[in-house]
Amino acid sequence: MDKQDFVREQYLALRAEINDIKARLFKTVGLGLVVVPVLTFMAEMEDVRFVGPIIPFVVMVLTILFVSEENALMRCGRYIRERIEPLIEEGAGWEAWLESQPKLRTMDKQLFGCFLITFFVFYFASAGMAIEKLWINADAGMSGEAKAIAGGIVYGIGALWMIITALGHWRASTATTP
């Protein structure tokens, strides 16, 4: 296989991976929009005590999956721009052109911003509901107040971690070249 064939095969493989990533992103968002409300409904049932406290973690895991897929997508694009496009004789390709156009990245910022708002609404609402459930659930030798405080600390650490992760992802996903 000569160099041009190898470059072409790499490009085609990365494009296929990008399509797969996009499909997984769509499924992750859809899963979140279904699973979180269903779990929230279940948490309000009388006999189900364990569901409420895990909902914030489900929200966090879905968010981690989303950000992970977005990062994989960016890595594919960056590889195409840095390793494949320079080998093409006709000049800058799609990835280089896209990064040179800051106005075209506006939708990326808005989409991720919307995703973050949704995450934090789901996360803080579910954490609040979970802390309330923990507060009124005094069993297993521990007071409800102690459980609520412990849960609040854990959920606070999770929120802080997601804020740091989101800021890093925001900078990486919306960067452009001047």
N, C-alpha and C positions, 0 to 999 in steps of 0.2 A: 504494500500500500504506500503510495507516495504521500508527500506532505500535504498537498491540497486535498486529497481524498480523506486523510486523517482529520484535517481541520473541518471539512464538511461533515464528517461523521460525528465529530465532537459537537458541532453546532446543532445537528439534528437531534442528538441525544439530549442536549441541554434544553432544546425547545420542547421535546417530549416530557422532560422532567418538569419544565415550567407549566405545561398543561396539567400534569398530574398534581402539582402543588396548588394550582388554582382550584382544581376540583376538591382537593382536601380542605382548602380554606372555606369554600362554600359549604361543605358538609359540616365543618366545625362550627361555623356561625349558625347554621340551621339547627344543629344539635343543641347548641346553647340556648337558642330561642324556644326550643321545645322542652328540654330537660329541666332547666332552671324553674320555669313556671310549674311544671308537673311536680317537681320535688317540693316546691313551696306549698302547693296545694296539699301534698301528702303530709308535710310538716304540721299543718293545721289540724290534722286528724287527732282525735283524743288519744288513741293507743300507740301512736308513733312518736317516740321521744328522740330517737337517734337521728332522724333525717334532718331536722332543722340545723343542728350544729355542723353538719358536713356540707351544707349548701355553699357557704363561702369558699370552701376548698374545691368544690366542683367548679365554681365560677373561675377560681384561680387556675385550675388545671386546663380548662377550656381556653383561657386567655394565654396560658403558656403555649398550648398547642398552636394557637393562632399566630402568636409572635414568632414561634419557631418556624412555622411554614413561611411566614413573611421573610424571615432571615434567609431561609433556604432559597427563596425566590430572588432575593437581592444578591446572594452569592452567585447564582446562575447568571444573572444579568451582568454582574461585575466581571465574572470570568469571560463572558462573551466580549465585553468591552475591552478588557485589558489583555486578553490572550488570543482571541480569535479575530476581532475586528482589525487589529494592527497588521495582520497577515493578508488582509484583503486589499488589493491594489487600488480599488475605486475610491478609497477615502473612508471617512467616518461612517460607521454603521448606525443602526437604530439606537443602541445603548449610549454611545457617545453623543449622538444628536439629542437624545432625551435628557441626558444630564446637563447639556449645555443650554437648556431651555427652562429656566426657573418657573416661568408662568405655567408650564405644562405639569409641574409637580404640585400645583395647588390642590387638585383633586386627591392626590395621595395624602396630603396633610389633612384635608377635610375628612376623608374616609377613616384614617387612623384616629383622628380627634373624636369622631362620632363613635368609633369602637371604644375608645377610652371612656367616654361619658357613659356609654351603656355598661361597660365593665364596672365602673365605680358605682353607678346606681344599683346594679344587681348585687355587687359585693357588699356595699354598706347597708343596703336594705336587708340582705340575707344575714349579715353579721349582726345587725340590730335585732332581727327576729330570733336569731340563735342565742344571743345573750339574754334576751327576755325568757326564752325557753329554759336556758340553764339556770336563770335566777329562780324560777318557780319550781325547779326540779331538784329537790333536796333528798337524794338517796345515795346509796353506796358509801355511806359514812362521811359525806362531804356536804357542807351547806350549799344552798343555791347561790348565795352571795359569793362564796369562794369560787364556785364553778364559773359564775358570770365574770368575775374579775380575771380569772385565768384565761377564759375564752376571749375576753376583750384584749388582753395582752397578746395572745396568739394571733388574733385577727388584725390587731394593730401592726404587728411585725409583718404579717402578710401584706397589708396595705402599703407599708413603707417599702418593702421589697418590690412590689409591683410598680410603685411610683418611680423608683430608681430604674427598673427595667424598662418602663415605658419611656422615660426621658432618653435613655440610651438608644432605644429603638427609633424614637421620633427623629433624633439627629441623624441616624444612619439611613433611615428610609426616605427622608425628604431632602437629602443632600444634593446639591448641584455643583457644577464647576462653573466658575465665572467666565 
